[in-house]
Structure formats: C-alpha cells, structure tokens
C-alpha cells in the first residue's frame, strides 16, 4: 500500500473537514444548498469535494424530489460514511444535482484558518 494522496481546499473560504480525522472535505464557497435533509438529518449539497471515495455500487432511490442514481461516499482517510453523490437525476429540473455531493452535517467540522 502506498502513501495516500491528499487534496486540500485552496480558496479563501472557510473549509469543512472530516470530524473523525480532520482531512479537508470541501470549501464552504462550494455549497449549493445549506438547508438540505439527507436520510433524516441535516446536510449540505456541495458542488465539489476532496478526499472522498465512492463505495459500494450505484443504487436507484426514490427521494422526495424524484428518482436518482446515488453512490455512497466515505472519507478517504478514516472511511467514515460522509453522505452520497448524485450520479443521475430522472427529472429535468433536478439535473443540477448530477455530480454534486450530499454531506451530512454531523460528519463535518467548519475550520476558518
């Protein structure tokens, strides 16, 4: 096993890190929507993320806004479950979610340095 490849948030916005291991996960400047609910808990919808790995197989799920193809994501450092990535949306008005990642609030810590 080689050294892990780490990516860092490099813009001037506060950043979100994994609450378990402290790895950078996303820039607060890349939030699409803050008032999201994912699996019965608050979440962020993010345009881009770093240090996450897809896990498992794509799954089709009916959510309140339609049918989606989703893939679970975990932290690449500690493998804590972070949320899911939208691979495909069935409704045209929900296509903006494709490629975006839903991150659970409880798995993130905001860092301003």
N, C-alpha and C positions, 0 to 999 in steps of 0.2 A: 504494500500500500504506500503510495507516495504522499507528499505533503499536500494538504488541502489548498485549493485555490480560493483565496478570499477576495471579495469585492468590497469596495467602500462607497458610501454615499459621499459625493464630492461637491454638491451645491451648497449654498449658504443657508438653506432651510434647516430647521431642527430635523433630527432623524429619528426613526423608530428602530429599536434594537430588540433582539430576542430576549425576553425576560429571563430565560433559563441560562443562556451562555453569553449574552452581550454582543453577539455578532450583528453588524448592520443588516437591516432588512429592507428599509425603504426611506425615502425622503418625504417629509411632510408636504413638500412642494408638489408631490406627485399624487396627492389624494384626489380622486374623482368625486367621492361622496363619503361624508363622515357619518351620516345617520343611518347606516346600514344595519340590518339584522341578519345574522347568519347562524343557522342551527340554534335558534332561540337565545342568542347572545349578541351584544353589540359588536359591530365590525366596521372596518374601513374598506372601501373599494379603491384599490391602488392601480395607477396606470403602469408603473414599473416597480420591480423589486430586485433585490440582490440576495445571494446566499441562501436561496431556497431550492429544494429539489422536488420534482414531481415523484409521487409514489403511488403504487397500485396501478390499476387500469382505469381508463376513462369510463365514466358512468353517465347514464342519462337520468336526469332528475327533474321532476315537475316542481317548480318553485312558484311562489305567488304571482310572478310576472311571466310565467311560461315554461316551456321545456328547454333544458340546457344540457350540454355535454360538459362535464366537470372533471377535473383531476385534482386529487388532494395534493397539498404541498406541505413539506416539513422543513425545518431549519437544517441547513447543510452541516452545521456544527454539532448540534446535540440531538437532532432528529425529533424534536418536539413538533407535534402537529400544529400548524400555523393557520390553516384555512384551506381554500381551494382556488384553482384557476379556472376561469371560464374559457373553454375551448370553442364552443359553438352555442349560438342562441337561435331559437326557432322563429321568433318574432322579429320582424324588420326593425321595429322601434327599440329593440333591446340589443342590437348588433354592436353598440358601443361597448358592451361588456366583454366582447370577444378579446382574449389576450390579457384582460385585466385580472387582478388577483384580489380575492376577499381575504382579509387578515383579521383574526379575532383580537379584539381589544385586550383580552386577558393574557395574551401571549406576547404583548408588546410593551416596551417602556420608551417614553419620549426622552431624548437626550438633546440638550441645546448647546453643547460645546463643540 
